[in-house]
Amino acid sequence: MKKRKTTRRIILLLILCAITWFASVWLVPLFDGSQSPPLDPTGKGAENLLFAARREGAEELYPQRLTACQDALKEARFETNLQLASQWGTRDFVRPQRLLDEAQAQAFQLWKDVVDHRREVKPEAEAMIARADDSLQRSNEVADLSRQDYYTRGHLATAFMQLHQAQSYYRAGLYDRALSAATYSLESSSRALSRSRQYLERFDDPHHLRLWEVWIREAVASSRRTGIAFVVIKEKHRLDVYKNGRLAQSFPVDLGANSVSQKERAGDRATPEGLYRIIRKKGRGATKYGLALLLNYPNEEDRRRFAEMKAHGQLTHRTGIGGLIEIHGTGGRGYDWTDGCIAPNDENMERLYHEATIGTVVAIVGSDGTGGPIRSALMDTRQ
């Protein structure tokens, strides 16, 4: 009897254990939510945020963070799929849910940072484009007054192309690229401006200005003695006629193609600077330019400077000093085209030819020290 009661108790105990196991495996998970998959098991929300972040430029701005977000989403999906494939009661979606939440939070923060960055960079890009545009315009203006060598032309071309690219990027909403291209454009135009200024600085140099002033005074003084003298102001492309110490007339002139430089050698196409005299008057048939007044270039100062440059190795021993610098007709073209000569139009050349005499003094200076386009440009770009 006693043995039968013990057996019955054991059976009841086993039944109770079975019920407990059943409840823990099947009933408790049913109510504690551990068996229910996340509401967004595929991480669609995080995926949409990453797509939006990429569209705003996350791949360029934060490539490593974007990769980390993508990896986090992959891990969360893997864990979710692993639990979905498990048997009911053995599943545990707590970790997948946490991973999905973290992946979505990371994606949201990435998207927010990208949007905030774009919002900050947009005005910077706009301001830099404006600066680059202004710099390119000023550089072109100064370059037009200067000697445009290969270096200057190359940097101006680069500045123009980069500015155009920056404007295109800006319109496309690619503000970082726009900022980068505009910065590059500004740097290139600044280099071109610096090179142009090197050729023009002497027009604002006190030593040169004093020397040119002396030459002008000597020419004016000569006009008091002989009745007439000419002063050519290269900066203003102007030939002034002085009679008896007073300015009588002014004529526009074209100059050498390399007019901003002092003439140093044959073939440099620069108009010389100095005090000269007319040594020959060429009438019609004696020159292809209609009428011409031949100057005594090179004078003694030109020869001394030329010899000095050769002695210092600045010119080769084969280099010639040049000659045949004239005031001649067929000018008035509005640009510098001669090989170093001074060219008024034919009507004004006719007047100059008949008024000039052999021995008439001609002062050719870079600037007269008053307002002129080159000195004004130098002042503007110095600010």
FENRADA-V231387 format. One record per backbone hydrogen bond with DSSP energy under -1.0 kcal/mol. CO is the residue of the C=O (numbers start at 1). NH is the residue of the N-H. If there is no record, write none. Layout:
# FENRADA-V231387
CO NH
CO NH
This chain:
# FENRADA-V231387
1 5
2 6
3 7
4 8
5 9
6 10
7 11
8 12
9 13
10 14
11 15
12 16
13 17
14 18
15 19
16 20
17 21
18 22
19 23
20 24
21 25
22 26
22 27
23 28
27 31
28 32
34 93
40 43
43 47
44 48
45 49
46 50
47 51
48 52
49 53
50 54
51 55
52 56
53 58
54 57
57 61
58 62
62 66
63 67
64 68
65 69
66 70
67 71
68 72
69 73
70 74
71 75
72 76
73 77
74 78
75 79
76 80
77 81
78 82
79 83
80 84
81 85
87 90
93 97
94 98
95 99
96 100
97 101
98 102
99 103
100 104
101 105
102 106
103 107
104 108
105 109
106 110
107 111
108 112
109 113
110 114
111 115
112 116
113 117
114 118
115 119
116 120
117 121
118 122
121 125
122 126
123 127
124 128
125 129
126 130
127 131
128 132
129 133
130 134
131 135
132 136
133 137
134 138
135 139
136 140
137 141
138 142
139 143
140 144
147 149
149 153
150 154
151 155
152 156
153 157
154 158
155 159
156 160
157 161
158 162
159 163
160 164
161 165
162 166
163 167
164 168
165 169
166 170
167 171
168 172
169 174
170 173
173 175
174 178
175 179
176 180
177 181
178 182
179 183
180 184
181 185
182 186
183 187
184 188
185 189
186 190
187 191
188 192
189 193
190 194
191 195
192 196
193 197
194 198
195 199
196 200
197 201
200 203
201 204
202 205
205 209
206 210
207 211
208 212
209 213
210 214
211 215
212 216
213 217
214 218
215 219
216 220
217 221
218 222
219 223
220 224
221 225
222 226
223 227
229 242
230 363
231 240
232 365
233 238
237 253
238 233
239 251
240 231
241 248
241 249
242 229
243 246
246 243
249 241
251 239
254 343
255 338
256 259
258 261
265 268
269 258
274 364
276 362
277 296
278 359
280 294
282 292
283 286
289 291
291 329
292 282
293 327
294 279
294 280
299 303
300 304
301 305
302 306
303 307
304 308
305 309
306 310
307 311
308 312
309 314
310 313
316 319
320 266
325 295
326 342
327 293
338 257
342 328
343 254
344 331
345 349
346 350
347 351
348 352
349 353
350 354
351 355
352 356
357 360
360 278
361 230
362 276
363 232
364 274
365 234
366 235
372 376
373 377
374 378
375 379
376 380
377 381
